[in-house]
């Protein structure tokens, strides 16, 4: 069962969060799509640049990117 963020995140305390984004419907975040033959490797650089920019505002501790998932952890 999911909970609203206001029940999970307490503004007065510091927390460590694991955020996951997922591509659906045969879409690829990066890598080569075997079905269509298209390569999406260029997106990896886009995501890395964006995470570096966000790291100035948020404490991004680590990230992992696969063909269909992006995991981020931070405070």
Residue frames as a rotation matrix with the C-alpha (Angstrom) as fourth column:
UNK 1
0.581 0.814 0.000 0.00
0.814 -0.581 0.000 0.00
0.000 0.000 -1.000 0.00
UNK 2
-0.340 -0.701 0.627 1.32
0.668 -0.649 -0.363 3.45
0.662 0.295 0.689 -0.86
UNK 3
0.191 0.308 -0.932 1.35
0.888 -0.458 0.031 6.44
-0.417 -0.834 -0.361 1.48
UNK 4
0.883 0.108 0.457 1.18
0.310 -0.865 -0.394 10.17
0.353 0.490 -0.797 0.70
UNK 5
-0.020 -0.986 0.165 4.53
0.478 -0.154 -0.865 11.98
0.878 0.062 0.474 0.89
UNK 6
-0.015 0.019 1.000 3.39
-0.618 -0.786 0.006 14.16
0.786 -0.618 0.024 3.78
UNK 7
0.897 0.317 0.307 3.09
-0.437 0.546 0.715 10.97
0.059 -0.776 0.628 5.86
UNK 8
0.739 -0.668 -0.089 6.55
0.639 0.736 -0.224 9.69
0.215 0.108 0.971 4.86
UNK 9
-0.219 -0.858 0.464 8.72
0.633 -0.487 -0.601 12.82
0.742 0.162 0.650 4.70
UNK 10
0.639 0.301 -0.708 9.13
0.751 -0.442 0.490 14.80
-0.165 -0.845 -0.509 7.90
UNK 11
0.686 -0.354 0.636 10.51
0.213 -0.737 -0.641 18.29
0.696 0.575 -0.430 7.06
UNK 12
0.771 -0.360 0.526 12.20
-0.633 -0.525 0.569 18.67
0.071 -0.772 -0.632 10.46
UNK 13
0.408 -0.635 0.656 14.38
-0.159 0.658 0.736 15.56
-0.899 -0.404 0.168 10.03
UNK 14
-0.170 -0.572 -0.803 16.96
-0.956 -0.101 0.274 14.60
-0.237 0.814 -0.530 7.47
UNK 15
0.586 0.437 0.683 16.18
-0.266 0.899 -0.347 11.52
-0.766 0.021 0.643 5.41
UNK 16
-0.668 -0.731 -0.141 17.84
-0.458 0.255 0.851 9.28
-0.587 0.633 -0.505 2.85
UNK 17
0.369 0.928 -0.043 15.72
-0.489 0.155 -0.858 8.48
-0.790 0.338 0.511 -0.20
UNK 18
-0.748 -0.458 0.481 15.90
0.142 0.598 0.789 5.92
-0.649 0.658 -0.382 -3.00
UNK 19
0.169 0.792 -0.587 14.02
-0.546 -0.421 -0.724 7.14
-0.820 0.443 0.361 -6.10
UNK 20
-0.592 -0.292 0.751 13.34
0.351 0.746 0.567 4.89
-0.726 0.599 -0.338 -9.08
UNK 21
0.079 0.581 -0.810 12.21
-0.774 -0.477 -0.418 5.83
-0.629 0.659 0.412 -12.59
UNK 22
-0.431 -0.143 0.891 11.22
0.226 0.939 0.261 3.16
-0.873 0.314 -0.372 -15.09
UNK 23
-0.621 0.221 -0.752 10.52
-0.767 -0.367 0.526 3.14
-0.160 0.903 0.398 -18.82
UNK 24
-0.204 0.653 0.729 7.45
-0.050 0.737 -0.674 1.20
-0.978 -0.174 -0.118 -19.94
UNK 25
0.755 0.656 -0.017 5.87
-0.108 0.099 -0.989 -0.03
-0.647 0.748 0.146 -23.19
UNK 26
0.597 -0.590 0.544 9.08
0.782 0.579 -0.230 -1.39
-0.179 0.563 0.807 -24.70
UNK 27
0.878 -0.306 0.369 10.76
-0.150 -0.906 -0.396 2.02
0.455 0.292 -0.841 -24.35
UNK 28
0.327 -0.855 -0.402 14.47
0.897 0.415 -0.153 2.28
0.298 -0.311 0.903 -23.61
UNK 29
0.885 -0.146 -0.443 16.20
0.125 -0.840 0.527 4.90
-0.449 -0.522 -0.725 -21.48
UNK 30
0.193 -0.864 -0.465 19.62
-0.928 -0.315 0.199 4.05
-0.318 0.393 -0.863 -22.91
UNK 31
-0.398 -0.394 0.829 21.27
-0.115 0.918 0.381 1.19
-0.910 0.057 -0.410 -24.77
UNK 32
-0.837 0.079 -0.542 20.26
-0.542 0.019 0.840 -0.48
0.077 0.997 0.027 -28.01
UNK 33
0.064 0.940 0.335 16.70
-0.718 0.276 -0.638 -1.57
-0.693 -0.199 0.693 -28.62
UNK 34
-0.789 -0.406 0.461 16.88
-0.064 0.800 0.596 -5.04
-0.611 0.441 -0.657 -30.18
UNK 35
0.021 0.905 0.426 13.30
0.633 0.318 -0.706 -4.78
-0.774 0.284 -0.566 -31.47
UNK 36
0.905 0.381 -0.191 13.68
0.137 -0.685 -0.716 -1.54
-0.403 0.622 -0.672 -33.46
UNK 37
0.366 -0.858 0.361 17.47
0.914 0.257 -0.315 -1.55
0.178 0.445 0.878 -33.85
UNK 38
0.583 -0.108 0.805 17.73
0.011 -0.990 -0.140 2.04
0.812 0.091 -0.576 -32.59
UNK 39
-0.256 -0.740 -0.621 20.47
0.824 0.168 -0.540 3.12
0.505 -0.651 0.567 -30.22
UNK 40
0.751 0.547 0.370 19.66
0.222 -0.736 0.639 5.37
0.622 -0.398 -0.674 -27.27
UNK 41
0.136 -0.805 -0.578 23.19
0.974 0.216 -0.071 5.63
0.182 -0.553 0.813 -25.87
UNK 42
-0.499 -0.346 0.794 23.18
0.340 -0.921 -0.187 9.43
0.797 0.177 0.578 -26.31
UNK 43
0.504 0.784 0.362 20.58
-0.087 -0.370 0.925 9.72
0.859 -0.498 -0.118 -23.54
UNK 44
0.487 -0.389 -0.782 23.08
0.841 0.449 0.300 8.47
0.235 -0.804 0.546 -20.96
UNK 45
-0.637 -0.756 0.150 25.12
0.710 -0.651 -0.268 11.68
0.300 -0.064 0.952 -21.34
UNK 46
-0.232 0.645 0.728 21.95
-0.113 -0.761 0.638 13.79
0.966 0.065 0.250 -21.06
UNK 47
0.747 0.571 -0.341 20.94
0.214 0.279 0.936 12.11
0.630 -0.772 0.086 -17.81
UNK 48
0.124 -0.789 -0.601 24.45
0.986 0.168 -0.018 12.37
0.115 -0.591 0.799 -16.34
UNK 49
-0.711 -0.363 0.602 24.62
0.383 -0.918 -0.102 16.10
0.590 0.158 0.792 -17.15
UNK 50
0.141 0.862 0.487 21.21
-0.227 -0.450 0.864 16.68
0.964 -0.232 0.132 -15.56
UNK 51
0.735 0.101 -0.670 22.14
0.547 0.496 0.675 14.75
0.401 -0.863 0.309 -12.41
UNK 52
-0.356 -0.912 -0.202 25.34
0.910 -0.288 -0.300 16.78
0.215 -0.290 0.932 -12.07
UNK 53
-0.571 0.232 0.788 23.28
-0.047 -0.967 0.251 19.98
0.820 0.106 0.563 -12.29
UNK 54
0.530 0.847 0.050 20.80
-0.163 0.044 0.986 18.68
0.832 -0.530 0.161 -9.71
UNK 55
0.271 -0.509 -0.817 23.64
0.846 0.530 -0.050 17.61
0.459 -0.678 0.575 -7.41
UNK 56
-0.723 -0.503 0.474 24.31
0.273 -0.838 -0.473 21.32
0.635 -0.213 0.743 -6.79
UNK 57
-0.233 0.745 0.625 20.84
-0.722 -0.563 0.402 21.64
0.652 -0.357 0.669 -5.22
UNK 58
0.815 0.549 0.185 20.29
-0.552 0.641 0.533 18.15
0.174 -0.536 0.826 -3.82
UNK 59
-0.118 -0.858 0.500 22.65
-0.887 0.317 0.335 15.74
-0.446 -0.404 -0.799 -2.12
UNK 60
0.805 0.318 -0.501 22.69
-0.544 0.733 -0.409 13.07
0.237 0.602 0.763 -4.84
UNK 61
0.322 -0.689 0.649 24.80
-0.622 0.363 0.694 10.32
-0.714 -0.627 -0.311 -3.29
UNK 62
-0.758 -0.551 0.348 24.74
-0.113 0.637 0.762 7.84
-0.642 0.538 -0.546 -6.15
UNK 63
0.295 0.848 -0.440 22.89
-0.796 -0.036 -0.604 6.82
-0.529 0.529 0.664 -9.26
UNK 64
-0.645 -0.367 0.670 22.61
0.062 0.849 0.525 3.71
-0.762 0.380 -0.525 -11.41
UNK 65
0.091 0.648 -0.756 21.30
-0.851 -0.344 -0.397 3.71
-0.518 0.679 0.520 -14.96
UNK 66
-0.535 -0.158 0.830 20.29
0.226 0.919 0.321 0.60
-0.814 0.360 -0.456 -16.89
UNK 67
-0.919 0.169 0.357 18.46
0.350 -0.067 0.934 0.24
0.182 0.983 0.002 -20.19
UNK 68
-0.150 0.969 0.195 15.06
0.423 -0.116 0.899 0.75
0.894 0.218 -0.392 -18.58
UNK 69
0.682 0.394 -0.616 15.66
0.702 -0.121 0.701 1.97
0.202 -0.911 -0.359 -15.01
UNK 70
-0.164 -0.711 0.684 17.22
0.024 -0.696 -0.718 4.96
0.986 -0.101 0.131 -13.29
UNK 71
0.553 0.235 -0.799 17.91
0.767 0.232 0.599 4.67
0.326 -0.944 -0.052 -9.55
UNK 72
-0.106 -0.560 0.822 18.93
-0.064 -0.821 -0.567 7.70
0.992 -0.112 0.051 -7.49
UNK 73
0.408 0.182 -0.895 19.80
0.853 0.273 0.444 7.87
0.325 -0.945 -0.044 -3.81
UNK 74
-0.546 -0.627 0.555 20.36
0.354 -0.774 -0.525 10.96
0.759 -0.090 0.645 -1.76
UNK 75
-0.530 0.290 -0.796 19.30
0.784 -0.189 -0.591 13.29
-0.322 -0.938 -0.128 1.02
